[in-house]
Amino acid sequence: MEYVIQHKQPEAVFRFFEEISAIPRPSYHEEKIADYLVAFAKARGLWVVRDELHNVLIKAPATEGFADRAPVLLQGHTDMVCEKNADVEHDFLHDPLKLYVDGDLLRARGTTLGADNGIAVAMMLALLDGALGAHPPVECLFTTAEEVGLNGAEGFDYRHIDARRMVNLDSEALGWVTAGCAGGIRSDLVLHAKTELFSGEALSVSVTGLMGGHSGENINSGRANANKLMGRLLDALLRELPDTRLVTLAGGSKDNAIPRECRAWLAVSSVEAASSILEEEGMRVAEALSADDRGFSLTVESGEPAAVMLSGEDTRRAVSLLHTARNGVMAMSEDIPGLVETSRNLGVVTAEDATLTFVFSSRSSKESALDGSVEELDALASSLGCTARHYSRYPGWEYAKVSPLRDAYLRAFRDVTGRDAAVNVIHAGLECGIICSKLPDMDVISIGPSMHDIHSPDEALELSSTETFCQTLMRLMEIL
């Protein structure tokens, strides 16, 4: 294949990254990348196992002089968040990503880059291929469906794992060592609406141009949620024109991404009056947005009449849910300054045959707070005549006061850069929590090169950061 990244180190890592970027790998569709990994292992005579979830574990013996050392597990996930700009044609099930270099950044044209967590896959492949220097016995675990609930890690058979030291490669900031993370749960609130024959004039309302981002990492960045903004706009419209009816609604595509776009189709008594109300409210919205959301755009235009519309009561219920459901930061940690303790993201809103589904992702470092979020959503659903379903709950990863592996990485980073790395706990879910629950005696860290705007089409990987990170990882392997 023709490679985009030229004259950059480590060459093997970037070559592997480009190769896997040509392989579609949405969550729940990791078969092709699993095929690639198994073929890679067999071609090199490495021990490999693949399970029914398409998790793949590859083991390689120690290099010369390291055979007497304890094994180490490296881990990352093969699936990626599939987000694209509205004007981009891209089929994530079939099309390769279109990579390009932008100065020191690697990006994909109009889509997510998949460096989260493709760069981990590429680094493990390079290490297994002998391109990253000396190492003890290594076990490389490639898990699936991380972005939709950490499902691959949950379902893997950990009896295959011998190592009790694990380096998770799913962090996005060079110079930071993650040593703990939040747990989480997903929730669907479903409204089965009644419909009436369409009457009035048809109106389309679109919110676009928001920054979006990761619903854990960026939840305290002040970035607006397109679904919540739509709730505010429609609430303002209903106050002035109470005979407005909702026809259908669509916003966001992933519960763990802050939605960038939302669109509503309406039946109104007057397009002119409704447009005036919405545009006035839109100006108030724009004034309150952060600099990250300066691309915000509100489009209000006439549409084509539909066959049916939601009843007045169910329109009010849907808009009330959009407008009143708590979203964003709900509590800050009392123990760790600056750490979000509990949050919620209304990531997806869909409508099919008058059934509206509102998909939430709740996160917290406290299990009791997750319970509280579930109870609150249950109460909201009950008050609005919705049903609630909660699923894909995953545990957090508790900070360990003593960690020889963490100390070794801090030393390696200092040896390579001459600087000290910092240790943090994050408000995002990592597979570390699940793996630690399966193997409680595992010593774990999470590290990675610097990335920006993951889970959005603006996602970027710092090339120079990747080089420094790989040097640090190589040094870590030497001293373990």
Secondary structure, DSSP 8 states (H G I E B T S, - for coil): ---S--S-SSHHHHHHHHHHHTS--BTT--HHHHHHHHHHHHHTT-EEEE-TT--EEEEE---TT-TTS--EEEEEE--B---B-TT----TTT----EEEETTEEEESSB---HHHHHHHHHHHHHHTT-S---SSEEEEEE---TTTSHHHHHS-GGG---SEEEE-----TTEEEEEE-EEEEEEEEEE--EEE--SEEEEEEEE----EETTTTTTTT---HHHHHHHHHHHHHHH-TT-EEEEEEE-S-TTEE---EEEEEEES-HHHHHHHHHHHHHHHHHH--GGGTT-EEEEEE----SEEE-HHHHHHHHHHHHHS--EEEEE-SSSTT-EEEEEEEEEEEEETTEEEEEEEEEESSHHHHHHHHHHHHHHHHHTT-EEEEEEEE--B---S--HHHHHHHHHHHHHHSS--EEEEESS--HHHHHHHHSTT-EEEE----EESTTSTT-EEEHHHHHHHHHHHHHHHHH-
